[in-house]
Amino acid sequence: MSVATLQESRSAGERYRAAFDERWRGNDAPNDALIDLRRAALERFAAAGFPTQRQEDWKYTNLRRLEARTFAPATPAAVSANDPRWIANAGTRIVLVNGHCMPGLSTIEPQLPGMTLLTLKQWLERDPAAVAAFIAQTSRAQPSALEDFNLAFFEDGVVLDLAASATPDQPIYIVHQWSDGAAQVMSNPRVVVRAAANSRCIVIEHFIGATAGESFTNAVCEIDVAAGASVEHYRIQQESTRGFHIGHVNVRVQQNGRYASHDIALGASLARVNLSTTLQGSGAHAALNGLLAPLGTQHLDAHTTIDHAAPHTTSDENYRGVAGERGRGVFNGKVIVRPGAQKTDARQSSRNLLLNPGAEIDTKPELEIYANDVKCSHGATTGQLDAAALFYLRSRGLDEAAARALLIRAFAESIVTSLGSPAVRSYLEQLLHERYKVIA
Amino acid sequence: MSMLKIENLHVRAGDKQVLTGLSLEVAAGEVHAIMGPNGSGKSTLVQVLAGREGYEVTAGSVSYNGRDLLALPPEERAREGVFLAFQYPVEIPGVNNVYLLKAGLNAVRKHRGLAEFDAFEFLTLVREKMKLMHMDDSFLNRGVNEGFSGGEKKRNEILQMAVLEPSLALLDETDSGLDIDALRVVANGVNSLRRPDRAIVMVTHYQRLLDYIQPDRVHVLSGGRILKSGDKSLALELEKRGYDWVRQEAAVA
């Protein structure tokens, strides 16, 4: 019997328990403060297994291909010191390769005023008890199996603390990338952003895939926005088209705080982002923009939850999907209005474009409203390119392919034009230009 | 030789026969006006000439500079010098007006074997044409027709025409929805484009436009055919007497 068959006959829990033991019982077992939390998380994952389509939240996304593989924790590796895929002038740069921070590639120093930036490894070394306490405090009552998976295996990441009223003059640009040739390996990075009262910052997370092998990114990002603070968060997902990508973003916004998300999904064979925002204080606001752009046989899924847990909270959600070839997009936008969260104003819009008969987008609003004096609106459309617009452009001399590409880009770019970072905006415009030049 | 020669054109839209044997010849340098009641097929005619999908040509032919126009895709027709000013210009959010103008112009220039314009040459040209159309620079960076008023849309059509310099311009009710000042601006724009090597075919409901753009020929289109043709005095007569007498005359003949 071959090794592969042997592996596949074991459950995901058994396989990853072995990986866990190998990783944390080895010579370099770190931080005892965390090992119990990790062990408990692993056992919860082992009991639950990977989510299946029988679970309502995973109805449209099948993880069988992910489950069939066993990924080993990735180790650090050298990469080019000036990768052309990095976004130029995006901000203070921190590079994680295979989930490990690479100080030599980063431009963390000098520290910006009012801001403390650590790698998660540094934080673990300096104050493991604080890390354990933070995890215990931010863990949800029922963490998802894949968040537990991250907790069991995470090794490194970025911890960003903003002092009260701090406004660093440049964005924090976090690159998560794979080394060339990385295959059958996984990374479970964690990013922590804590913006104290009245501070403001832009955090850019950029996921870049390896060219060759299959990889699995399972990233967690925890964001706390204190009273009056503002965090603009970009998530640009460009994993390799053979990669798997799961993202968990958990955001808590206090009184009059603002959180803006720009969730751009372009890469991976299969990607799923769970973006969960809780508006905990009156006047808190969330703006969620997203673009799902599957091509080939890509499957890109965004599940968002906006939890209005306090009165006078507002949210504005705008997701667009462009599915070409045999690509598949999934958008599920859940809005919860808690009892007592009066004067909530929640808007949601999902607009989708199908470029081929083989493409598919499933979009679903999900409203749970337990207060009576609220405004909640949602709208979803799915269609094809506008024939009248196409004819108009062709009648001005543009050939059909160019006209189609122009209309596709215009549709997708409407998400990009709202970005506050000019560097990221022009990067994405260029990217979308290239992406649809040949596909139209 | 005529620049445009339409012979016995029959066109169906869905299960409706819209054009029923239309013939028309337009020579370079001429301005023709096509008038007629609602639903007579005026807009269908110019849309078919520009290459809009959704129409079926069941009989007849259209030659343009000796070529079979109907065999060409819309962009080829545009590059060969056919331009349609839309009755209802399409709003295209996210596509810059200036981008479309430049892409269109360079597609046409490339087709004609001319060098593509660089940004500076292009903007110099566009600014000059915009002055002609009384349009300010803010138009350039707006989405194509996005949020434009009716008058702005029509002016934008003529601006595109001025930039693309077609040899056959088809104007589909370019006067509709314009106040008198806007009408003057649009008419001036069109008149400035009159040249011995260029032909203009205007579809209109009203004689009013013809006060500003004097046609060489006026045609009455009704029931999918041209019933009567004449010089500009025919337009004045139609204004006074309506269309019924033309139809009666045609029925008798």
Interface residues (C-beta under 8 A of the other chain):
Chain A: D386 A387 A388 A389 F391 Y392 L393 R394 S395 R396 G397 L398 D399 E400 A402 A403 L406 L407 R409 A410 F411 E413 S414 T417
Chain B: A50 G51 R52 E53 P73 P74 E75 R77 A78 R79 F83 L84 F86 P89 V90 I92 P93 G94 V95 Y99 L100 A103 G104 L105 A107 V108 H111 G143 V144 Q160 L164
